[in-house]
Amino acid sequence: MSNLDGLFYPALFSPDIGLTKGDREIFDRAQKMVGYEPYQLLMIDDSMANLKSAKVAGWRILHYRHPDSLREKISGFNILK
């Protein structure tokens, strides 16, 4: 799909399951796939509309705007090794 292939497992791509990232159901499915509680999950996106759906599902969210600042912003969530 992109240069992100293989970096995340499992990966769920909205076109593959016929849902959009604005649909709450995609977040519920992803949460069940990984077996974590919603508050343990992070949605990164450049669209606030998509992020709103993730937030409603109980996920943490990060509004992605520029690659240079992404690592710094992600580090605030204590998920990088």
Number of C-alpha atoms within 10 A of each C-alpha: 6 5 6 8 9 10 8 8 8 10 13 14 14 13 9 8 10 8 13 15 20 17 16 17 15 21 24 15 13 17 18 12 12 12 10 11 11 19 13 13 19 18 18 18 16 12 14 15 12 19 23 18 20 27 17 12 18 17 21 17 20 18 15 17 12 9 8 8 10 14 11 10 13 15 11 9 14 8 10 8 4
